[in-house]
């Protein structure tokens, strides 16, 4: 049985958006607004998976119950890509894309229903079809200042705390990978309009294997499900336009 949750978690990034064009960002007041969300208001749980939210998020498949109390992710090199900037490379330095945040930044994903505005940044006119970013594994030396403030993340890009069938767990990952999330249709910013964009990750798919929940402890380094969970995380990111900030794609049928 294939189980899939409708619970989604937005990754919001704090930073300043620099202009993609040589003239830099607009000073006319146009804004790009980014939201945080863990569950669209109109979402309903998919068959086979029961999801509930509160101070924590819980998922049930059969007799297995997974509770997530905190989910933290380290990100860097967040870029908002124009359609016309075909030469952009997400990991290249000074590549001409709209850069939101160099990072690294530690984000704790909010658990609960509804969308919350995260931050506004100035944005230039153009058509944007992709958000590019890196899930980053901090290392001593280049990330010394970050690790001084966040010592639990030395060599760790993702940290999840919760319980599986009532037994506490701490899941950590050293995933270090560039990611991209397409905006379909692209977001258009004109002289008179800004943009509202949601970038999110489907938390409910992280600890699934062939439709069954797995013990997150088995996905830690060297565990039987390490590769499965890493792959799930990499494929869980989505981006869309969200003008009314409800955590639902403005262009989807709902």
N, C-alpha and C positions, 0 to 999 in steps of 0.2 A: 504494500500500500504506500503510495507516494503522499507524504504529508508536507504541507507548506503553509507557513503562517502569513497572515496579512500584516503582522506587526513590523513596522519599519522604523529605523532609527536614523535620524539625520546627523551627519557629521558637519558641524559648523566650525569655521576657522576664523580666528580673530586676526585682523591685519589690514593693511592699506592696499588698495587696488591701484596699481600703476598703469599708465596708458600703454596700449599696444602700439599705437602709432607714434611716430617720432615727435609729434606735438604734445604727447603726454595726455593725462586724463582731463576730462572736461571740467571747467570751473563754473559751469552754468547751473549746478545743483542737481543734475541727473544722478540717480542713485541706483545701485544694485542692492537689493535686500535679500538676505539669506535667513532661512528659518531653521529651527530645531524641531524635530518631531519624532515621536516614537510610535504613534499609531494614527493613521488617517481617521478623521471623525466618522466617515461613512463605511469603514472597513468591517468586514465580517470574517470570522475565522474560517479557514478552509477545512474541508472534510478531513477527518482523521486527526486534526490537531486542535486542541482547545487552548486558547491563549487568554490570559488575564493580565491586567496592569494595575499598578498602585505605586507603592514605594519601590516595589520590585516588579519584574515581569516574569510570569511563569508559563510553561508550555507542557502540555500533557499529550502523550501518545500511548494508548493502551494503558498499561499499569505504571509507566515511567513518568516522573514529574521532574522537570528542570526548572529551577528558580534562579534568575539572574538578579543579583543585588547591585552590582556595579560593573560597568563595562567601560574601559579606558583604552584609547588608541593614540599613538604618537604619529603625527603627520608633518610633512614638510613639502615645499615646492608646489604649492597650489596654484594652478594656472587656469584662466578662463580663456578659451581659444576662439578666435574669430574664424568664420568660414573662409575668409579671404587670406588668412595667414597659413597657407599650406605648408610652409617651411618650418613651422614650430616643432620643436622637439622638447618633450616635457622635462627631460633631465639635463638639457643643455643650458649653459650659462648665457645670459643675455640673448635669449632666443626670440625676443620680440612678442611673445604672448602676453596677455594680461596676467600679471603675477599678483596673487592675493597675499601670499605669505611665504617667506622663505623657511621659517621654522628652525628647529623642530618645535611643535606645539603639542601639549598634552590635552586631549579632549575627553571629558567624561560624558558619555552618551546619556541624555536625559531619558528616564523611564517614566512613562505615563502617556495619557491620551492627549491629542490636540497638537497644534503647531505653535511654537513660540519664536518670535523674532529674535534673531541672534545679533546681527549687526548690519549697518549700512555702510557702503563704500561708494566713492565717486566712480563713475564709469563713462567711457567715451561712447560715441555713436558707433553702430556696427551690428553685424549679425553674428551671434555666438552659437556654436553647435557642439561644444564639448568642454567639460571640466576635467583637467588633468591634475593628478596629485601623487604623492608617494606615501605609502605606509612605511614608516622609517624605524629602523632598529638603532637606537642611540649607542654610541661607543665612546669610550674614554678618549680624551684628546680633542677631537673636533667638536664633541658635544659636552665638554666639561662643565660649562655653565648650566646647561639643562639638567645634567645628572646631579649637580650639586643641589638643585631644587627638587629633583625627582629621583632619588637614589634607587628606588625599586625598579627603575626602567633601564638599568645598565644591561645592554644586550637584549632588551625586551621592548617590543613594539606594541603588543596588545596584552592587557591584563583583565581577566574576568573573574569575579568572585560571586559565589552563590552556593546552591545545594543541588545535589542530584539524588532523588529518592530519599531526601532527608539528611544526606551525608554531605558535610561542607566540602567545597573544592575551591582551588585557585588554579585557573588556567592561564598560562603565559605562552606567548609565541615570539619567535625571533624573525617573523616574516618581514622582509625588506624588499618591497616591490613597487614599481610604478603602476599606477592605475589610471583608467580613463572612464568617464561616464558621459555618454552621448546625450545631447539635448534634442529630443525629437517631438515636435518640430523645433528648429533652431529658435533661440530667443532674439528678438529684434529690438534694438535700442535706437530710438530716433531723437531728434532735437527736443521733442515734447514728452517722451516717455522714458522711464527707467526699466528695471527688470526685477522680478521676484523669482528666485530660483531656490529649489530644495534639492540638496544632495543628501542621499540617505543610504543606509545599509540595512538589509533584511536580517535582523538578528535571529529570527526564528529558524533560519536555514543553517546557521553556523554548526550546530551540533546534531545534524541529521546524517544518517548513513543508510541509504536504501529505504528511506521512509521511517526509520526507527531512530529514536533519540539515543545518543551515546553518552557515556559518562565522560565529562570533560577531562577528568584525570587521565583517561586513555588517549587524549589528544596532546598531552604535554610532550616535551622533547623525548624521542625514542619510543613513544607509545604507539599502539596499533592503529589508532585513528588520527595520528598527527597530520599525515598528508591529506586525508579526507577533509579535515576541518580547515586546514590552510586553503585548500582549493575552494571550499564553500565560502570562506571569507572573501577571497579574491573575486568571486562571481556575484557577490551580494550587493554591490554598489549600483545606485540608480540616481539619475538627475532629471529634473523636469521643471517647467514653469509653473509657478504656484502663486498667482496674483492675490488670491483671497486668503493665503497663508493657512490653509486647512490641512496641509499634508497630503493633498490629492492632486494628481496631474490635471491641470486645467484642460488638457486636450483629450483626456480619457473619457470613456462613457461610464458615468456613475450617477 
